[in-house]
């Protein structure tokens, strides 16, 4: 029987609706599958870049100094603690440096070298002495065998290890027993500090705090009457304060020896040293302001002891200063990050190793507060000290600048960037620097939160400076480094009249980047005149002992230039064999026994990577199901 005319349009309509529904389902299915594939691929790529290491995030940008513009590779090494490291015999046994992550490490290579100082406290006498254990390359021996120091009965020993590279992982030869016996701390499990290792620090500071008489005693600078700086002064600290040592070693071929007068007379004066905040403070900044850091007998050569300092002695000295506003390790310190994120637990662990009080809550270790103090107290004091810093005529790294003032300003600039202080405070970087073709800093412009504008030029003779000040529309005095940042005082170091303007350019004609300044800002421009800086280190810059003859020092300076290091640059890190399963004693610091990064959050989302992969799989499954269903819908619409 022929169909009625009205039935055909109805059937065609239903077929059209079904076809459109099928097409929509197909488009949705394809979109879901594509999104799932994209999410899975992106997660996989990021995980491959992040790898399994948190070590690089723990060190931020504190990497060995390299050529500007070149990509820096992570320098990862292992160091083996000897048995009975806290005893006289153990102190004289060399620690052994070896490669990690398939690489090779040599103690005689500047950016791979590790350094150690030990501080010995005798409770009966209330006195401190110092010893510098040796580090040798795996497969070599000491060029001169160390002599054990005298360690009084009942003495408490602390050991600090510094590193010129990026990631230094602690190991031993006895399945963790030597690490546990020396109470060594390398960070949290899964997240090392990076450049620092400490042994027996808690017990040492518990025993020694308040019981040491310092030589010389705490005092004031004869130049301006202000308290002499410590390692917790804001003009001294940077993004990763209280790190590394003042130790150096003698190098002969592929061997090393302790840096003593006798060893230098025998082997020569080719030295390798540890780039450190402590070295900047003791050998450069403190002498520039005519202050003497604390010293104690250095018994590295028991037959010819000298006076020197150590990491733990400097920490005791800082604690005894009772500063009303000390610089304490913040949660943004690259050494204390965990998976790139701030960690109160790790921050407090690091603080305990350097004799700093525990932060009860995150606000007590605020990076924003730290940044504000860097600006209000630190940069202001640096500018008050500028004439003294320039007059010293040398810096820890002439490759950056042989002008100590410019060196310190460049260091401040990098720390401000690496701590993300602009994000934390809303204040743009107050220091802008200019460099010549060789990367030497030749000028710096500084913006301070006051109301005067000052332009300073350094003459070819670094001991001669010309300082002029131009009064602003609403003149104010320069803020000194007082306890309250809002208190204004007139600095004794402020030189020059207030009515003359003098601007001197650098000889090479560098371009100067001007930092943004508000109407009440102080702008200080420092220009280094003369030829390019020499790369030869000063002969007495890092020598820990008095020596005869000319010395040559090779020092890798830890640089904070560039953005903070991310896990994408770090690669993966294998666990140290034999230590991952080592149980830790209750109530003690957790020893970092493995670099393996636990499954965690992705840096760009904050989400667990496994959850993202599960979501990708769900999207792809849903898309596949929709494709199957769309096919069924289409088949139903086919005419019989």
VENRAWO-V499466 format. One line per field, one symbol per residue. ss: DSSP state (H for helix, E for strand, - for the rest). phi: phi as a letter, one per 30 degrees, with the letter a starting at -180 (. if undefined). burial: + if it has 9 or more other C-alpha atoms within 8 Angstrom, else -. A space follows every 10 residues. Layout:
ss=???
phi=???
burial=???
//
This chain:
ss=----HHHHHH HHHHHHHHHH HHHHHHHHHH HHHHHHHHHH HHHHHHHHHH --E-HHHHH- --EE------ -----EEEEE -------HHH H---EEEEE- ---------H HH-EEEEEEE EE----EEEE E---EEE--- ---------- -----EEEEE EEE---EEEE E-----HHHH H--EE-EE-- EE----EEE- HHHHHHHH-- ----E----E ------E--- ---------- -------EEE EE--EEEE-- HHHHHHH--E EEEE--HHHH HHHHHHHH-- ----EEEE-- -HHH-EEE-- HHHHHHHHHH ---------- ---HHH-E-- E--HHHHHHH HHH------- -HHHH-HHHH HHHHHHHHHH HHHH-HHHHH HH-------- ---HHHHHHH HHHHHHHH-- HHHHH----- EEEEE----- EEEEEEEE-- -EEEEEEE-- ----EEEEEE E--------- ---------- ---------- ---------- ---------- -EEEEEEE-- ---------- ---------- -EEEEE-EE- ------HHHH ---------- ---------- -----E---- E------EHH HHHHHHHHHH HHHHHHHHHH HHHHHH----
phi=.ddddddded dddddddddd dddddddddd dddddddddd dddddddddd icbcddddch cdcddbdejd dccdccbcbc dddhdccddd dddddccbdb hicbbbddce dcdcbbbbcc ccddcibcbb bbeccbdejc bddbddcddd bddidcccbc ccbdccbccd bacbhjdddd dchdbckddi addjcbbbbi dedddddcei bccdbddebb dddbideddb dcdddcdbdb dhbibcdbbd cbiccbbddb edddddcjcd cbbcdaddde ddcbddddch ccddbadcce cedbdbcabb eddddddddd dhddbddced ddeedcdbhi cdbddddddd eddcicdddd beddbdddde dddeddcddd deddcedddd ddiabdbddd adcdddeddd ddeddedddh ddddcicded bbcbbddcid dcabccccdb cbcbcbbcde dddcbbbbbc ddebdbdddd dddcdddcbc ddddcjdcbc cbbcddddid dcdcddbddc cccbccbccj ddddcddddc dbddbdbcid ccccbcddcc didedcdddd icbdddeicd cddcddicdd ddcadeddea dddcbicddd dddddddddd dddddddddd dddddddddd
burial=-------+-- ----+--++- +++-++-+++ +++++++-++ --+--++-++ ++++++++++ +++++----- ---+++++++ ++-+++-+++ ++++++++++ +---++++-+ ++++++++++ +++--+++++ +++++++--- -+---+--+- ----++++++ ++++++++++ ++--++-+++ -+++++++++ ++++++++++ ++-++-+++- -+-+-----+ +------+++ ++++++++++ ++++++++++ ++--++++++ +-+++-++++ ++++++++++ ++++++++++ +-++++++++ ++--++++++ +++++++++- -----++-++ ++++++++++ -+++-+++++ ++++++--+- -+--++++-+ ++++++++++ ++-+++++++ ++++++++++ ++++++++++ +++++++++- ++-++---++ ++++++--++ ++++++++-+ +++++++++- -+++++++++ ++----++++ +---+--+-+ +-+------- -----+---+ -+--+-+--+ +++++++++- --+---+-+- +++++----- ++++++++++ ----++++++ +++-++--++ -+-------+ +++++++--+ ++----+++- -++-++++++ +++++++-++ +-++--+---
//
